[in-house]
Amino acid sequence: MKKLITIPVLALILIFASCEDKETNDQLNGSKNATNSEPPAVSEYMEEGTYREEVEVSNGDQVLYLAISSDDSLALYEYLETTEFRLLLDVDDIDEIVSNNNEDDWEAYTDDIITEQPKVNVDLAAVNIDPQITSYSLEVASHSSGSKYLQGYPVGYSTSNDFIGAVHLGWGSEFFAQLMKKDGWGFWNGWDVLDINGVTAWWVYPSNPYYIALDNDYSFYKRGIRIYPDRDQTLTNYRIVYKSNEFYGHDCAIGWYDGAHCQIFDTPPAAKAFFWGPHNSNWLGAYYTPVNGNECPVNGSWFDSQNCFVSEVPLYLQAKSFKWKNNLYVMPEVIPTK
């Protein structure tokens, strides 16, 4: 009998990246492919409204940047207290997972409605991974129990990559998984469960089928996976797999290269940086809250009667934009390989 937990939770999505502090907050250096269209007259700062912790996970020079969030501060604290992360490189046969990721082979989970949602979400906001590494995995391990956060609770994972998968480690109980999608960047574009021929969840076993993945057969702004372990499975018996598919260089369409990503501007002390765009629009801008009422000290920024506008984010970079330690970033330009 498969016993599964039923604890209400809320999945949240985050964005992140690498950063190096700059000593100047003057001008944006790169302008390649940047756009100069006028932003909407008035921006709206929207509080994120969640508890968030930013974690860097490294393996040598290779780094993952995780944004971990929850609406429950205690759940987030206890999850971080009881969880360790490791970055594994090329441990999974990504070609096999991609080529054999056949929906017809997945065993459907038979419950009509799954009401519980993860109370903790782990978002892969950015990476600094050598392009020769074809795949990388996030290994999640618990190291205590009792009154602390139980690994058996459902956990959500998300990314702007065009691939995310879960691989069973081959021991312990089976679990079931839901695949998630997000169609746009805004708060109004929430997460939806992917429905494939009327099925919204699938079993993943220690042996076949031992993995499930959401690949680039679908076109989404972000994709995710929710893991629902057996209620008695208090240790994590899966890892989350990502695929390296873009060769990033040092050139920035906007901002400057910080050694891994493109920082758009230095946020002034006491200000809050944020991305904003109107509803039902592909337009996205980089902003920060004003200083001393209506002052915008970042060179080139200006007051729109509510906040300080800095720069528009080109359309092709909107899915590769993120916030990390109160600064805004985009990914560098991709180096042509052909």
C-alpha positions in Angstrom: 0.0 0.0 0.0 1.4 3.3 -1.0 1.1 5.8 1.9 1.6 9.4 1.0 1.7 12.6 3.1 -1.1 15.1 3.0 0.4 18.3 4.5 -0.8 21.5 2.9 2.0 23.5 1.4 2.7 26.3 -1.1 5.1 26.1 -4.0 7.0 29.3 -4.7 9.3 30.3 -7.4 12.5 32.2 -7.2 15.2 33.6 -9.3 18.9 33.8 -8.6 22.5 34.1 -9.9 26.1 34.9 -9.1 27.4 38.2 -8.1 30.4 40.2 -7.2 30.1 43.5 -5.4 31.0 46.5 -7.5 32.5 49.7 -6.0 30.7 52.0 -8.4 27.1 52.3 -9.2 27.4 54.6 -12.1 26.7 53.3 -15.7 25.7 50.3 -17.6 28.6 49.2 -19.7 27.3 46.8 -22.4 24.6 47.9 -24.9 24.7 45.1 -27.5 21.1 44.1 -28.4 19.7 46.3 -25.7 16.5 48.1 -26.5 15.6 51.7 -25.8 11.8 51.8 -26.0 10.0 54.0 -23.5 8.8 52.1 -20.4 5.3 52.4 -19.0 4.7 55.7 -17.3 4.3 54.3 -13.8 5.8 51.1 -12.4 4.5 49.1 -9.4 6.8 47.6 -6.8 5.4 44.2 -5.7 6.6 42.7 -2.5 7.8 39.1 -3.0 5.9 38.2 0.1 7.9 35.0 0.9 10.8 33.9 3.0 13.9 33.3 0.9 17.4 32.0 1.3 20.1 32.1 -1.3 22.6 29.2 -1.4 25.6 28.6 -3.6 26.5 24.9 -4.2 29.9 24.3 -5.8 32.1 21.4 -7.1 35.5 22.9 -7.8 35.0 25.8 -10.1 31.4 24.7 -11.1 28.7 26.5 -9.2 24.9 26.3 -8.8 22.9 29.3 -7.4 19.8 28.1 -5.5 17.0 30.3 -4.3 15.0 28.4 -1.7 11.7 29.9 -0.5 8.6 29.2 1.5 5.6 31.1 2.9 6.4 29.4 6.2 9.5 30.8 7.8 9.8 27.8 10.3 9.5 25.3 7.5 12.3 27.1 5.5 14.5 27.3 8.6 14.1 23.6 9.5 14.5 22.5 5.8 17.8 24.4 5.6 18.9 23.1 9.0 18.3 19.5 8.0 19.4 19.5 4.3 22.7 19.4 2.5 23.2 19.9 -1.2 25.9 18.5 -3.4 26.6 19.3 -7.1 27.3 16.2 -9.2 28.8 16.5 -12.7 27.9 14.1 -15.6 26.7 11.4 -13.3 23.6 10.7 -15.3 23.3 9.5 -18.9 21.5 12.6 -20.1 21.2 11.2 -23.7 19.4 8.1 -22.4 17.0 10.2 -20.3 16.3 12.5 -23.2 15.9 9.8 -25.8 13.9 7.4 -23.6 11.8 10.0 -21.9 8.6 8.4 -23.3 5.3 9.5 -21.7 3.7 6.3 -22.7 6.1 4.4 -20.4 5.2 6.4 -17.3 2.8 4.9 -14.8 0.1 7.3 -14.0 -0.8 8.1 -10.4 -4.5 7.3 -10.1 -5.7 10.0 -7.7 -7.9 12.5 -9.5 -6.8 15.6 -7.5 -3.6 16.2 -5.6 -4.3 19.1 -3.2 -1.0 19.3 -1.2 1.6 21.6 -2.7 5.3 21.8 -1.6 5.9 24.2 1.3 9.5 24.6 0.1 10.6 25.3 -3.4 14.2 25.1 -4.6 14.8 27.2 -7.7 17.8 27.0 -9.9 18.2 30.6 -10.9 21.6 30.6 -12.5 24.7 28.4 -13.0 28.4 28.8 -13.7 29.1 25.4 -15.4 31.7 24.5 -17.9 30.1 24.0 -21.4 31.9 20.7 -21.8 29.8 19.3 -18.9 26.7 17.8 -20.5 24.6 17.4 -17.4 24.7 18.2 -13.7 22.6 17.0 -10.8 21.6 18.4 -7.5 21.9 15.8 -4.7 19.7 16.5 -1.7 20.5 14.8 1.6 18.9 15.1 5.0 21.0 14.8 8.2 18.5 14.9 11.0 14.9 14.3 11.8 12.6 14.4 14.8 10.9 17.8 15.1 12.8 19.1 12.2 11.6 19.4 8.6 10.9 15.9 7.2 12.3 15.0 3.8 9.1 13.1 3.2 7.2 16.3 2.7 6.7 17.3 -1.0 9.3 19.6 -2.3 9.2 21.7 -5.5 12.1 22.3 -7.9 12.2 24.8 -10.7 14.4 26.3 -13.4 14.5 28.4 -16.5 16.6 25.7 -18.2 14.8 23.8 -21.0 15.2 20.5 -19.1 14.6 19.2 -15.6 14.3 15.7 -14.4 14.1 13.5 -11.3 16.1 10.2 -11.1 15.4 7.6 -8.4 18.6 6.5 -6.6 17.4 2.9 -6.6 16.8 2.4 -2.9 13.8 3.1 -0.6 10.2 3.5 -1.7 8.8 4.7 -4.9 7.6 8.3 -5.2 5.3 10.1 -7.5 6.0 13.4 -9.4 4.1 16.2 -11.0 5.5 18.2 -13.9 5.0 22.0 -13.7 5.1 24.8 -16.2 5.0 28.6 -16.1 4.2 30.5 -19.2 5.4 34.0 -18.3 7.5 36.0 -15.9 4.9 38.0 -14.1 3.2 37.3 -10.7 0.0 36.9 -12.6 1.5 34.0 -14.6 1.3 31.3 -11.9 2.5 27.7 -12.0 0.3 25.1 -13.7 0.4 21.4 -13.5 1.2 19.8 -16.8 -1.6 17.7 -18.1 -0.7 15.0 -20.6 -3.7 13.1 -22.0 -5.6 13.7 -18.8 -2.8 12.5 -16.5 -1.2 15.0 -14.0 1.1 12.8 -11.9 3.3 9.7 -12.4 5.0 7.0 -10.2 8.8 6.8 -10.2 10.3 3.5 -9.0 13.7 2.2 -7.9 13.8 0.4 -11.2 12.0 1.1 -14.5 10.5 3.6 -14.8 13.2 5.2 -12.6 13.1 8.7 -13.9 10.8 11.4 -15.2 11.7 14.6 -17.0 10.3 17.7 -18.7 12.4 18.5 -21.8 12.4 20.9 -24.7 9.6 19.1 -26.5 7.6 21.8 -24.6 8.2 25.6 -24.8 7.8 27.2 -21.4 9.1 30.3 -19.6 10.1 28.1 -16.6 9.6 24.4 -15.8 9.4 22.5 -12.6 8.9 19.2 -10.9 7.2 18.4 -7.6 8.3 15.3 -5.7 5.8 13.5 -3.4 7.7 10.7 -1.5 6.1 7.9 0.5 5.0 9.2 3.9 7.5 6.8 5.6 10.4 7.8 3.3 12.2 10.3 5.6 15.5 10.3 3.6 15.8 11.7 0.1 16.2 8.9 -2.5 16.3 11.0 -5.7 18.3 13.6 -7.4 17.3 16.5 -9.7 19.0 16.5 -13.1 19.6 19.5 -15.3 21.1 19.7 -18.8 23.8 22.1 -20.0 22.8 23.4 -23.4 24.2 26.9 -23.8 27.8 28.1 -24.0 27.8 31.5 -22.3 30.6 34.0 -22.9 31.6 37.3 -21.3 29.6 39.8 -23.4 26.6 41.5 -21.9 23.6 42.9 -23.8 23.0 45.1 -20.7 25.1 45.6 -17.6 28.6 44.3 -17.0 30.2 40.9 -16.7 30.9 40.0 -13.1 32.8 36.8 -13.8 29.7 34.6 -14.3 26.7 36.7 -15.1 25.7 40.3 -16.2 24.9 42.7 -13.4 22.5 45.4 -14.6 23.3 48.0 -11.9 24.4 48.4 -8.3 21.3 48.8 -6.1 21.7 51.8 -3.8 21.7 51.1 0.0 18.2 50.9 1.4 16.7 50.6 -2.0 15.0 47.4 -3.4 15.7 46.2 -6.9 13.0 44.5 -8.9 11.9 43.5 -12.4 8.5 44.8 -13.5 6.4 44.8 -16.6 2.7 45.5 -17.4 0.2 42.7 -17.5 -0.3 40.9 -20.9 2.9 42.3 -22.3 6.4 41.1 -23.3 7.9 44.3 -21.9 10.2 43.9 -18.9 12.1 46.6 -17.1 14.8 46.8 -14.4 13.9 49.1 -11.5 14.7 50.0 -7.9 12.8 51.9 -5.2 13.7 55.6 -4.9 15.9 57.0 -2.2 14.8 59.9 0.0 11.4 60.0 -1.6 12.1 60.6 -5.3 15.9 60.4 -5.8 17.4 58.0 -8.4 21.2 58.0 -7.8 22.1 55.3 -10.3 23.5 57.0 -13.3 21.1 57.0 -16.3 18.1 56.1 -14.2 15.0 58.3 -13.7 12.0 58.6 -11.5 8.7 57.5 -13.1 6.6 59.0 -10.2 6.7 55.7 -8.2 10.1 54.0 -8.7 13.4 54.4 -10.6 13.7 53.0 -14.1 17.1 51.8 -15.2 16.9 49.7 -18.3 14.6 47.5 -20.4 15.4 43.8 -20.6 15.6 42.5 -24.1 12.9 40.0 -24.9 15.3 37.1 -25.5 16.8 37.6 -22.0 13.7 37.9 -20.0 13.6 34.2 -19.2 17.3 34.5 -18.2 16.9 37.4 -15.7 17.1 37.0 -12.0 17.5 38.8 -8.7 20.3 37.8 -6.3 21.2 39.6 -3.0 19.2 42.6 -4.0 20.9 43.1 -7.4 19.4 42.3 -10.8 21.2 40.1 -13.4 20.8 38.6 -16.9 22.8 35.8 -18.4 25.7 36.7 -20.8 25.5 36.3 -24.5 25.7 32.8 -25.9 28.9 32.1 -27.8 28.1 30.7 -31.3 29.2 27.1 -31.7 28.4 26.7 -35.4 
